[in-house]
Amino acid sequence: MSRMSQATFPLLLAILGLAASSCLHEPPTRPNSGFPADGWVIVTKWDTAAWFPGDTLRQPGLYKFRLDGSGLTRLTFPGESLDVVVPPGLALTRGTPSGPRWSPKGRYVIYLESLGRDNSFVAFMDTETGRKKTLTGPFAYDLDPQWSPSGRYVLYLRSLAALWLTDTAGVKTPLPQIRGWRSFLFQGDSVALGYNSAQWAEDDEHLLVPGTRWHPPAGPETRLQQEIFKVSLADGSPVAQVTTGNRGLGGLVSPDGALMIWRRGTAPFQGSLFLLGMQDTSLVPLTSGPGDGNPHWANDSRTFIFLKAQGASHDTVYHVYFGNVTVAGQERLLLARSVRDADLYLP
């Protein structure tokens, strides 16, 4: 899932290394570069070696800052209470909040909290008031929450097996019709869809999921294509094929449904990002690599952020970078600190 799971996406990044010593960078002067001056980035600060300027808590947590480097603000704090009742006698250690996602209009954030080893759940935050509450769990294994395009619903994956919906009041709905793999007859071909890697389409009624399409054999062998399909949230059935040319795995579709960021690389620290039109077959280089991954689109479907890994797996630092598909090849360092994940909001 997560907008197209990159086990596939997103990369499950293990932040093990020492952080860089550099600070927030002011944006370089680039007339007509297409880089906006406002917007917010939210990150999970993870490592225990280097910290943001002025941060005295020395504990992992969620932070936000503007694209120009200003307004660095901590959003979560050690020891703060959530509306979770732990049964008596059950000792559970609270983990680091992760996977933050801005709401489409930018005020609210969903993220993952954890208790113990196998309990993760979706939490909700109002960044203006600081109010926090749980939306799912807490004694479950919920992953990869995604806002719907309207901001009314949150889609999440439970126990790596089933998709669920919740609203911001915490009313949860299982989606048994969208679970695991299912096969359909679509335009005369057999299509197998994998719902666990779903992302929202351009409205609240449809999802985008990867699938395998079997074409009738024109020769001695059946032709297979890995593509992305638009499916109905109501029954999981495919309504359209939205990619062509075997582009169904590893892509992150833009909010307007027109573009995809595609990661090419054989290892976590060796990849680069490419741009692909949904009906195109040629990839346009977006980033310089190596070690680029975990991209997130802004709501304008033109700007994006991504993480750049530097170092080996035992000594890795992750930096947040910003890019724009209209000026492919230009990338700007936003934060030279070790982080685990990041999301971007632009009004």
C-alpha positions in Angstrom: 0.0 0.0 0.0 1.2 3.4 1.0 0.7 4.6 -2.0 1.9 1.6 -3.8 3.8 -0.5 -1.3 7.5 -0.8 -2.1 8.4 -3.6 -0.5 7.6 -2.2 -3.2 6.7 1.3 -1.6 7.1 2.6 1.0 10.6 1.5 1.9 10.8 0.0 5.4 13.8 2.0 6.3 16.0 0.9 9.3 17.7 4.0 10.7 20.8 2.6 12.3 23.5 5.1 11.8 25.0 8.3 13.1 23.3 11.5 11.8 25.0 14.2 9.8 26.2 17.3 11.5 24.8 19.8 9.0 21.7 21.9 9.8 18.6 23.0 8.0 19.5 24.5 4.7 18.2 27.8 3.4 16.8 27.4 -0.2 19.3 28.5 -2.9 18.4 31.3 -5.2 17.0 29.7 -8.3 14.8 32.1 -10.3 12.0 30.3 -12.1 13.0 27.0 -10.6 9.4 26.1 -9.8 10.1 25.6 -6.1 7.3 27.0 -3.9 8.2 29.2 -0.9 5.6 27.8 1.5 4.3 24.4 2.6 5.2 22.0 5.4 7.2 18.9 5.8 6.6 16.5 8.6 9.3 13.9 9.5 10.0 11.2 12.1 13.2 12.1 13.9 14.7 8.7 14.7 18.4 8.5 15.6 19.9 9.3 19.0 23.2 10.9 17.9 22.4 14.3 16.4 19.4 16.5 17.1 17.7 19.5 15.7 19.0 22.9 16.9 17.4 23.8 20.2 15.8 20.4 20.8 16.6 19.5 24.4 14.3 16.4 24.8 16.7 14.1 23.1 13.9 11.7 22.3 12.6 10.5 18.9 9.3 12.0 17.7 7.4 13.8 14.9 8.5 17.3 13.8 7.3 19.7 11.1 9.1 22.5 9.3 8.6 24.8 6.3 10.1 24.3 2.9 12.3 27.3 3.5 13.7 25.7 6.7 11.8 27.9 9.2 9.2 27.0 11.8 10.8 23.8 13.1 8.2 22.5 15.6 8.0 19.3 17.6 4.5 17.6 17.4 4.8 14.6 19.7 6.4 14.3 23.1 7.7 11.5 25.3 5.2 10.4 27.9 2.2 12.2 26.5 -1.0 10.2 27.0 -3.2 8.7 24.3 -6.7 7.4 24.8 -5.4 3.9 25.2 -6.4 1.7 28.1 -3.7 -1.0 28.8 -5.0 -4.0 30.7 -3.7 -4.3 34.3 -0.5 -6.3 34.6 0.4 -5.9 30.9 3.7 -4.0 30.5 4.0 -2.5 27.0 6.7 -0.1 25.8 5.5 2.7 23.6 7.5 3.0 20.4 8.4 5.9 18.1 5.6 7.5 16.2 6.1 7.0 12.4 4.5 7.2 9.0 3.0 10.7 9.3 0.6 11.8 6.6 -0.9 15.3 6.2 -4.6 15.6 5.5 -5.5 16.9 2.0 -6.2 20.4 3.4 -3.2 20.3 5.7 -4.4 20.8 9.2 -4.6 17.2 10.4 -2.0 14.4 10.6 -2.4 10.6 10.8 0.5 8.5 11.9 1.3 5.2 13.5 1.8 4.6 17.2 2.9 1.4 18.7 2.7 -0.5 22.0 5.0 -3.4 22.4 6.4 -5.5 19.6 3.3 -6.4 17.5 0.8 -3.7 18.4 0.6 -0.7 16.0 -2.4 1.5 15.4 -3.4 4.7 13.6 -3.4 7.9 15.6 -4.9 11.3 14.7 -3.5 14.8 15.4 -4.9 18.3 15.1 -1.7 20.4 14.5 -3.5 23.6 15.4 -4.7 22.5 18.8 -2.3 19.7 19.5 -5.2 17.3 20.3 -4.4 13.6 19.6 -6.5 10.5 19.7 -6.4 6.9 18.4 -8.5 5.9 15.3 -7.8 2.2 15.3 -6.5 -0.6 17.6 -4.8 -0.2 19.9 -4.3 -4.0 20.2 -4.0 -4.8 16.5 -1.3 -4.7 13.8 -2.4 -1.7 11.7 -0.1 -0.3 9.0 0.2 2.3 6.2 -2.7 4.7 6.8 -3.7 6.8 3.8 -6.1 9.8 3.7 -8.9 9.6 1.1 -8.9 12.5 -1.4 -11.7 14.3 0.4 -10.1 13.8 3.8 -13.2 12.0 5.1 -11.7 8.5 5.4 -8.5 6.7 6.2 -7.6 3.5 4.5 -5.2 1.2 6.4 -3.9 -2.4 6.3 -4.6 -4.7 9.2 -2.4 -7.7 10.0 -0.9 -7.6 6.5 -4.0 -9.3 5.3 -7.1 -7.0 5.1 -8.0 -3.4 4.2 -10.1 -1.4 6.6 -11.7 2.1 6.5 -12.1 4.5 9.4 -13.4 8.1 9.6 -11.9 10.8 11.9 -14.4 9.8 14.6 -12.8 6.4 14.8 -15.8 4.5 13.2 -14.1 1.5 11.6 -15.4 -0.6 8.7 -13.7 -3.8 7.4 -13.6 -4.3 3.6 -13.9 -8.0 3.2 -14.6 -7.6 -0.6 -11.1 -6.0 -0.9 -8.7 -8.5 0.6 -5.6 -10.4 -0.5 -5.8 -11.5 -4.1 -8.9 -11.9 -6.3 -9.4 -12.8 -9.9 -11.8 -11.2 -12.4 -12.6 -11.4 -16.1 -11.8 -7.9 -17.5 -12.3 -7.0 -21.1 -12.0 -10.7 -22.1 -8.8 -11.3 -20.1 -8.2 -12.8 -16.7 -6.9 -10.3 -14.1 -5.6 -11.1 -10.7 -5.5 -8.1 -8.3 -3.4 -7.6 -5.2 -5.4 -5.3 -2.8 -2.8 -5.2 0.0 -0.8 -2.7 -2.2 -3.7 -0.4 -2.8 -3.7 3.4 -2.9 -6.5 5.9 -3.4 -7.6 6.9 -6.8 -8.7 10.5 -7.5 -12.0 10.1 -5.5 -13.3 8.3 -2.4 -15.0 5.6 -4.4 -12.1 4.0 -6.2 -8.7 2.5 -5.4 -5.6 1.9 -7.5 -4.2 -1.6 -7.2 -1.5 -3.7 -9.0 -2.6 -6.7 -10.9 -1.5 -9.3 -13.4 -3.3 -9.5 -16.8 -3.3 -12.7 -18.8 -3.7 -12.1 -22.5 -4.9 -15.0 -24.7 -1.9 -16.6 -26.4 -1.1 -15.2 -29.8 1.7 -17.8 -30.1 2.9 -20.7 -28.0 2.9 -18.8 -24.7 0.4 -16.7 -22.8 1.4 -13.0 -22.5 1.5 -11.5 -19.0 1.4 -7.8 -18.0 1.9 -6.3 -14.6 -0.3 -3.1 -14.6 -2.2 -0.8 -12.2 -6.0 -1.1 -12.3 -8.7 1.3 -11.0 -11.1 -0.7 -8.9 -14.4 0.0 -7.2 -14.3 0.4 -3.4 -17.8 -1.1 -3.2 -16.9 -4.6 -4.6 -13.2 -4.6 -5.6 -14.0 -5.1 -9.3 -11.7 -3.5 -11.9 -13.3 -0.6 -13.9 -10.2 0.5 -15.9 -6.5 -0.3 -16.6 -4.6 2.9 -15.9 -1.0 1.9 -16.9 0.5 0.2 -19.9 3.8 -1.4 -20.8 4.3 -3.6 -17.7 4.3 -0.7 -15.2 2.2 -2.2 -12.4 4.7 -2.7 -9.6 6.7 -0.1 -7.6 5.0 3.1 -8.7 3.6 6.0 -6.7 0.7 7.6 -8.5 0.2 11.4 -8.2 -3.0 12.8 -6.6 -4.5 13.8 -9.9 -3.9 10.3 -11.3 -1.8 11.5 -14.3 1.8 10.7 -13.3 3.8 8.1 -11.4 7.1 8.3 -9.6 8.9 5.1 -10.3 11.9 3.8 -8.3 14.6 1.8 -10.2 17.3 0.1 -8.3 18.3 -3.4 -7.0 19.2 -2.4 -3.5 17.9 0.1 -0.9 21.0 2.3 -1.3 21.4 2.1 -5.0 18.1 3.4 -6.5 17.0 6.5 -8.3 13.6 8.0 -9.0 12.0 8.4 -12.5 8.8 10.0 -13.8 6.3 8.1 -15.9 3.1 9.2 -17.5 0.3 6.8 -16.7 0.0 5.8 -20.4 3.7 6.2 -21.2 6.3 3.5 -21.4 9.5 5.7 -21.2 11.0 6.8 -17.9 12.3 10.3 -17.3 15.1 10.6 -14.7 14.0 12.7 -11.7 16.7 12.3 -9.1 20.5 11.8 -9.2 20.7 8.8 -6.9 22.1 6.6 -5.5 20.0 5.7 -2.5 16.8 7.6 -3.4 13.5 6.3 -2.3 10.3 6.8 -0.2 8.8 9.6 -2.3 5.7 11.5 -1.4 3.7 13.7 -3.7 2.4 17.1 -2.7 -1.3 17.8 -3.4 -0.4 19.8 -6.5 0.8 16.6 -8.3 4.0 18.5 -9.3 6.2 18.8 -6.3 7.5 15.9 -4.2 9.9 15.0 -1.4 12.0 11.9 -1.1 14.7 10.4 1.2 18.3 10.0 0.0 20.4 7.4 1.8 24.1 7.9 2.3 26.3 5.2 3.8 26.2 1.5 4.1 23.4 -0.4 5.8 25.2 -0.4 9.2 26.0 3.3 9.1 23.3 5.1 7.2 22.0 8.7 7.3 18.8 9.7 5.5 18.3 13.2 4.2 15.0 14.8 3.1 15.1 16.3 -0.4 12.6 18.3 -2.4 11.9 18.1 -6.2 9.6 19.3 -8.9 8.6 17.3 -11.9 8.6 20.4 -14.1 12.3 20.9 -13.4 13.4 17.2 -13.4 17.0 16.8 -12.3 16.9 19.6 -9.8 16.7 18.5 -6.2 17.1 20.6 -3.1 18.3 19.5 0.3 15.6 20.3 2.9 17.0 18.5 6.0 20.4 17.0 6.6 19.4 14.8 9.5 18.7 11.1 10.0 14.9 10.5 9.7 12.8 7.5 9.1 10.0 8.8 7.0 8.5 12.1 5.7 5.4 13.7 4.2 4.8 17.0 2.4 1.9 19.3 2.4 1.4 22.2 0.0 -1.7 24.4 0.0 
